[in-house]
């Protein structure tokens, strides 16, 4: 995995522009991460992760430390993105945190059966949303020790 400033620390896959902006702002405001990539739909995310389509020339060793994934997205939903990541030997070690508005029990169960590392329901209040993002970022991008 590439080290230093070029390393993607968090890959944010989120179609809601307000949630994406708030997430990036909360992470940057507290200096939790330096390099965030935001993708707006599941199809673009799969191209990015698997180095296909518009991302075919991206270095293969350029992998995120953490993926923050929404479930309800256009083109390809978050469950399918999660399924493809966790079924690939080279990618399954990347922590994937589902950060979604869905509190539906079937979604939670399906995500865990597919290998999600954490499932977090987006808080409704602005302050709680920022706090949740800060805690997720601090733990998964800074404190967690991944397997290389």
N, C-alpha and C positions, 0 to 999 in steps of 0.2 A: 504494500500500500504506500502511496506517495505521502511523504511527510512535509511538514512546513506549511507556509501560507497557501500553497496551491491545493492542499487537501480540502475536499468538500467535507465540512463538519456535519452539516444537516441538510438533507434533501427534504424539502417541504412540498408535499403533493396535496394541493388544496385549491378547489375551484372558486371558493367564495373570496372575492378580492378584499373584503373588509377583514375577514378572519386571517387571511394571509398577511395583510399589512400589519395587523395587530400582533401576530405571532413574530414576524421579523423584527418589529419595533421593540417588543419585549425582550427578545434575545440580544439584540444589539445594544439596547439601553443599559443592560446590566453586564455588558462585555462578556457574555457567556460563550459566544462563538464569534469567529471572524468571517467565516465563509458559509453563506447560506445560498442554496439554489432553490428557486421556487418554480414549480411546474403546475400548470392549471388543469390538467386532465390526466386520466389514467393511461391513455394511449401514448401521449408525449412522455410520461414517466417511464413506461416500459421501453420506449426507444432510447431514452437517456440511460437507464439502468443496464440495458443489454447492448448498448452501443450500435444501434440500428437507426435507419432513417436519417434525420437531421444530425444525429450524434454518432454516425458511423466512424468518423475520424477522431473521436475522443479517445485518449489513452485508455487502454483496457484496465490498467492498474488504478485508475482514478475512481475510487469508490467512496461513498459517503460513510462517515462514522455512524450516523443514525438516520433513519428515515421516519419522518412524521407524515402519516397517511390519513387522509379523510376517506370515508367509505362511500358517501353519496356523491359521485362525480360523473360528468358526461363521458361519452365514448366508451371507456372501460372503467368499471367501478372499482373501488378500493379492495373488495374481496378478491377480485381476479388479479389485481396487481400483487396483493399479498400472496396469493396462491403461487404465482409464477416466481416471485422472489424466493419463497421458502422451498420451492421444489428444485431450485438450481443449486448444485453443490458449491459453486464458487460464491454465491450470494447469501446463502441461508444464515451465515454467521452475522450478517449485518443486523443490528437491532432495529426492529420495526415497531413503532408505537402508533397505534391507531388513535387518532385524536378527532373525535367525531361528535355530532349532535345526537346520534342514535344511541338510545339507552335500551334498545330492544334486546331481550334475552337471546333470541336466535342469532343476532349479529355478534353478540359477545361470545357465545359458544362456538360459532363458526370460526371466528377470528382465532380463538385459542386452539381450536382443532387444526387450523392451518399453520400454527406456529408463531403467532404474534407474540412479541415480548412483553407488551403492555397494552391495555385498553383503557383510554381515558375519555370520559364524556366531557364535552366542552361546557364549562360553566356559563351561565347566562349573564352574569354581571361582568362589567369591564374589569374591575379590580381582581375578581376571582379568576378571570380568564388569563390576565397577565401573570398572576401568581402561579397558576397551573403551568403555564409555558416556562416560566423561570425555573420551576422545580424540575420539570421534564428536561429542559436544556442542561441544567446544572448536573443532574444525575447522569443522563445518558451521554452527553458530550464531554463532560469533564471528569466526573467521579467514577463512572463505570469503566472497568478494565476489560476490553474486548479480547477475544481470541484472534490472533493473527493467522 
